Amino acid sequence: MKIPVEQLSLEELIALNKRVVQRIRELHGRQTQHELAAFQVGDRVSFQSDGRLVEGLVVRVNRRTLSVRTGEASWNLPPRFVTKLPNADTVHPQRAAENLPGRWN
């Protein structure tokens, strides 16, 4: 489908842009939800930080990110940056929640 953008007025272009941006956000949201569905609390995962491989434990699956606890810190990461470790035993969700700092203890 070809849209003759050269013939559209400024108002029409702005309206078209809003619709395109809305559609892109919707598609990204669906993809993120699909990626998040592969994870659950207690999964052992890895990700890259400052050029090094970091391993941690999923302590919460949020609407857009995974909360991952490592021995050093807590991270909120988009699922596209996280890899589920193969053959990793899943930790019981209650034990995973115990690893959260602050208000969740």
C-alpha positions as CSV (number, residue, x, y, z in Angstrom):
1,M,0.0,0.0,0.0
2,K,1.5,3.3,-1.1
3,I,0.4,6.5,0.6
4,P,0.9,9.7,-1.4
5,V,2.4,11.7,1.4
6,E,3.5,14.4,-0.9
7,Q,-0.2,15.3,-1.4
8,L,-1.1,15.4,2.3
9,S,-1.5,18.6,4.3
10,L,0.4,19.3,7.5
11,E,-2.6,18.4,9.6
12,E,-3.1,15.1,7.7
13,L,0.6,14.2,8.1
14,I,0.5,14.9,11.8
15,A,-2.6,12.7,12.2
16,L,-1.0,9.9,10.1
17,N,2.1,10.2,12.2
18,K,0.1,9.8,15.4
19,R,-1.6,6.7,14.0
20,V,1.8,5.2,12.9
21,V,3.4,5.8,16.3
22,Q,0.4,4.3,18.1
23,R,0.5,1.2,15.9
24,I,4.3,0.8,16.5
25,R,3.8,1.0,20.3
26,E,1.0,-1.5,20.1
27,L,3.2,-4.0,18.2
28,H,6.1,-3.5,20.5
29,G,3.9,-4.0,23.5
30,R,2.6,-7.3,22.1
31,Q,6.1,-8.5,21.4
32,T,7.2,-7.6,24.9
33,Q,4.3,-9.5,26.4
34,H,5.1,-12.5,24.3
35,E,8.8,-12.4,25.4
36,L,7.8,-11.9,29.1
37,A,5.6,-15.0,28.9
38,A,8.7,-17.2,28.5
39,F,9.8,-16.2,32.1
40,Q,8.5,-16.9,35.5
41,V,9.5,-16.1,39.1
42,G,12.4,-18.3,40.1
43,D,14.0,-18.6,36.7
44,R,17.7,-18.4,36.5
45,V,18.8,-15.9,33.8
46,S,21.8,-14.1,32.5
47,F,22.4,-10.7,30.8
48,Q,25.3,-8.5,29.7
49,S,26.4,-5.5,31.8
50,D,29.5,-3.5,31.0
51,G,30.8,-6.2,28.8
52,R,30.5,-9.0,31.4
53,L,28.0,-11.8,31.8
54,V,25.8,-11.4,34.9
55,E,23.7,-14.2,36.3
56,G,20.6,-13.7,38.5
57,L,17.2,-14.8,39.5
58,V,13.9,-13.5,38.3
59,V,12.1,-12.3,41.3
60,R,9.2,-10.6,39.6
61,V,7.6,-10.4,36.1
62,N,6.4,-6.8,35.6
63,R,4.3,-5.4,32.9
64,R,7.2,-4.4,30.7
65,T,10.3,-5.7,32.5
66,L,11.8,-8.5,34.5
67,S,13.0,-7.8,38.0
68,V,16.3,-9.8,38.4
69,R,18.2,-10.1,41.6
70,T,22.0,-10.8,41.4
71,G,24.4,-11.2,44.2
72,E,25.3,-7.6,43.8
73,A,22.1,-5.7,42.9
74,S,18.6,-5.7,41.6
75,W,17.9,-5.0,38.0
76,N,14.7,-4.1,36.0
77,L,15.4,-5.4,32.5
78,P,13.4,-5.6,29.2
79,P,13.1,-9.3,28.4
80,R,14.9,-8.9,25.1
81,F,18.1,-8.4,27.1
82,V,17.7,-11.4,29.3
83,T,18.5,-15.1,28.5
84,K,17.0,-17.9,30.4
85,L,19.7,-20.3,31.5
86,P,19.4,-23.8,29.9
87,N,18.7,-26.7,32.2
88,A,18.5,-24.3,35.2
89,D,16.4,-25.4,38.1
90,T,13.6,-23.0,38.8
91,V,13.7,-21.7,42.3
92,H,10.4,-21.8,44.2
93,P,8.6,-18.4,43.9
94,Q,8.4,-17.9,47.6
95,R,12.2,-18.3,47.9
96,A,12.7,-16.0,45.0
97,A,10.6,-13.3,46.7
98,E,12.7,-13.6,49.8
99,N,15.7,-12.3,47.8
100,L,14.0,-8.9,47.2
101,P,15.4,-6.0,49.1
102,G,13.5,-3.4,51.1
103,R,9.8,-3.5,51.3
104,W,9.4,-7.1,50.0
105,N,11.4,-8.7,52.9
